[in-house]
Amino acid sequence: MVVQPYLYFYGRCEEALAFYEQALGAKVTFKMRNNEAPAEYAVEGEAGERIMHASFKVGQTTLMATDGMPGHTAAPNYSGFSISLSLDNVGKGERIFNALAQDGQVRFPWQPTFWAKGFGMVTDKFGVPWMVNVENTEP
Protein backbone atom coordinates (compact mmCIF):
# COMPACT_ATOMS: atom_id res chain seq x y z
CA MET A 1 0.00 0.00 0.00
CA VAL A 2 1.15 3.52 -0.78
CA VAL A 3 -0.32 6.67 0.73
CA GLN A 4 -0.06 9.78 -1.45
CA PRO A 5 -1.38 13.26 -0.71
CA TYR A 6 -3.62 14.70 -3.45
CA LEU A 7 -3.54 18.50 -3.34
CA TYR A 8 -6.20 20.78 -4.86
CA PHE A 9 -5.02 24.21 -6.01
CA TYR A 10 -8.22 25.61 -7.62
CA GLY A 11 -6.65 27.37 -10.59
CA ARG A 12 -3.11 27.71 -9.19
CA CYS A 13 -1.79 24.19 -9.85
CA GLU A 14 0.66 25.26 -12.58
CA GLU A 15 2.05 27.96 -10.27
CA ALA A 16 2.26 25.50 -7.36
CA LEU A 17 4.15 22.91 -9.41
CA ALA A 18 6.69 25.53 -10.51
CA PHE A 19 7.04 26.72 -6.90
CA TYR A 20 7.69 23.20 -5.60
CA GLU A 21 10.24 22.57 -8.35
CA GLN A 22 12.14 25.64 -7.14
CA ALA A 23 11.56 25.31 -3.38
CA LEU A 24 11.85 21.53 -2.97
CA GLY A 25 13.69 20.38 -6.08
CA ALA A 26 10.47 18.55 -7.04
CA LYS A 27 10.25 16.79 -10.39
CA VAL A 28 6.95 16.87 -12.26
CA THR A 29 6.43 13.36 -13.63
CA PHE A 30 2.98 13.75 -15.20
CA LYS A 31 0.67 16.60 -16.14
CA MET A 32 -2.64 16.48 -18.04
CA ARG A 33 -4.86 19.46 -18.75
CA ASN A 34 -8.65 19.25 -19.00
CA ASN A 35 -8.49 19.82 -22.77
CA GLU A 36 -6.17 16.81 -23.21
CA ALA A 37 -8.75 14.31 -21.99
CA PRO A 38 -10.58 12.05 -24.47
CA ALA A 39 -13.16 14.01 -26.49
CA GLU A 40 -16.15 12.91 -24.41
CA TYR A 41 -14.47 14.28 -21.24
CA ALA A 42 -12.49 17.21 -22.61
CA VAL A 43 -13.24 20.72 -21.38
CA GLU A 44 -12.72 23.68 -23.70
CA GLY A 45 -12.01 27.35 -23.12
CA GLU A 46 -10.17 28.72 -20.12
CA ALA A 47 -11.16 25.75 -17.94
CA GLY A 48 -9.59 23.47 -20.56
CA GLU A 49 -6.17 24.89 -19.74
CA ARG A 50 -6.49 23.96 -16.08
CA ILE A 51 -4.64 20.92 -14.80
CA MET A 52 -6.84 17.85 -14.44
CA HIS A 53 -4.13 15.73 -12.85
CA ALA A 54 -0.43 16.04 -12.11
CA SER A 55 2.12 13.96 -10.23
CA PHE A 56 5.38 15.23 -8.81
CA LYS A 57 8.18 13.66 -6.82
CA VAL A 58 9.75 15.17 -3.73
CA GLY A 59 12.67 12.96 -2.85
CA GLN A 60 11.29 9.41 -2.96
CA THR A 61 7.65 10.42 -2.45
CA THR A 62 5.08 11.06 -5.17
CA LEU A 63 2.43 13.69 -4.50
CA MET A 64 -0.51 14.40 -6.78
CA ALA A 65 -2.16 17.70 -7.64
CA THR A 66 -5.05 19.24 -9.56
CA ASP A 67 -6.82 22.50 -10.21
CA GLY A 68 -10.02 20.68 -9.26
CA MET A 69 -13.18 20.16 -11.25
CA PRO A 70 -14.11 22.83 -13.81
CA GLY A 71 -16.23 25.48 -12.14
CA HIS A 72 -14.88 24.81 -8.64
CA THR A 73 -13.12 27.94 -7.45
CA ALA A 74 -13.04 27.56 -3.67
CA ALA A 75 -9.78 28.35 -1.96
CA PRO A 76 -8.10 25.28 -0.49
CA ASN A 77 -8.74 24.75 3.20
CA TYR A 78 -6.11 22.32 4.41
CA SER A 79 -6.42 21.45 8.09
CA GLY A 80 -5.73 18.59 10.42
CA PHE A 81 -2.45 17.50 8.81
CA SER A 82 1.00 18.63 7.69
CA ILE A 83 3.24 17.21 5.02
CA SER A 84 6.44 16.28 6.83
CA LEU A 85 9.82 16.53 5.12
CA SER A 86 12.67 14.58 6.76
CA LEU A 87 16.18 15.61 5.81
CA ASP A 88 19.66 14.70 6.99
CA ASN A 89 21.34 18.10 6.44
CA VAL A 90 20.60 21.18 8.57
CA GLY A 91 21.63 23.64 5.85
CA LYS A 92 19.37 22.02 3.27
CA GLY A 93 16.52 21.81 5.78
CA GLU A 94 16.77 25.51 6.56
CA ARG A 95 16.94 26.44 2.85
CA ILE A 96 13.81 24.40 2.11
CA PHE A 97 12.00 25.86 5.13
CA ASN A 98 12.84 29.41 4.02
CA ALA A 99 11.77 28.68 0.44
CA LEU A 100 8.41 27.29 1.60
CA ALA A 101 7.96 30.31 3.90
CA GLN A 102 8.29 32.77 1.01
CA ASP A 103 4.90 34.55 0.91
CA GLY A 104 3.60 31.92 3.35
CA GLN A 105 3.08 31.85 7.11
CA VAL A 106 5.64 30.55 9.60
CA ARG A 107 3.85 28.58 12.32
CA PHE A 108 6.98 27.46 14.20
CA PRO A 109 10.28 29.21 13.37
CA TRP A 110 13.23 27.17 12.10
CA GLN A 111 15.42 26.25 15.07
CA PRO A 112 17.16 23.39 16.83
CA THR A 113 14.97 21.53 19.32
CA PHE A 114 15.51 18.79 21.87
CA TRP A 115 14.48 16.21 19.22
CA ALA A 116 15.93 17.73 16.07
CA LYS A 117 19.01 19.49 14.77
CA GLY A 118 16.56 21.75 12.96
CA PHE A 119 12.78 21.92 12.84
CA GLY A 120 10.15 24.35 11.59
CA MET A 121 6.51 24.48 10.58
CA VAL A 122 5.18 26.64 7.76
CA THR A 123 2.06 27.04 5.68
CA ASP A 124 3.12 27.88 2.13
CA LYS A 125 1.53 30.52 -0.09
CA PHE A 126 -0.92 27.91 -1.43
CA GLY A 127 -2.19 27.05 2.06
CA VAL A 128 -0.35 23.70 2.28
CA PRO A 129 1.02 23.00 5.79
CA TRP A 130 4.59 21.63 6.00
CA MET A 131 6.89 20.40 8.74
CA VAL A 132 10.62 20.38 7.96
CA ASN A 133 12.71 18.18 10.25
CA VAL A 134 16.39 17.29 10.49
CA GLU A 135 16.43 14.50 13.03
CA ASN A 136 18.94 14.51 15.86
CA THR A 137 20.58 11.11 15.42
CA GLU A 138 22.89 11.50 18.42
CA PRO A 139 21.69 10.19 21.81
Buried (B, 14 or more C-beta within 10 A) or exposed (E): EEEEEEBBBBBBBBEBBEBBBEBBEBEBEEBEBBBBBEEEEEBEEEBBBBBBBBBBBBEEBBBBBBBBEBEEEEEBEBEEEBBEBEBEEBEBBBBBBBBBBEEBEBBEEBEEEEEBBBBBBBBBBBBBBBBBBBBBEEE
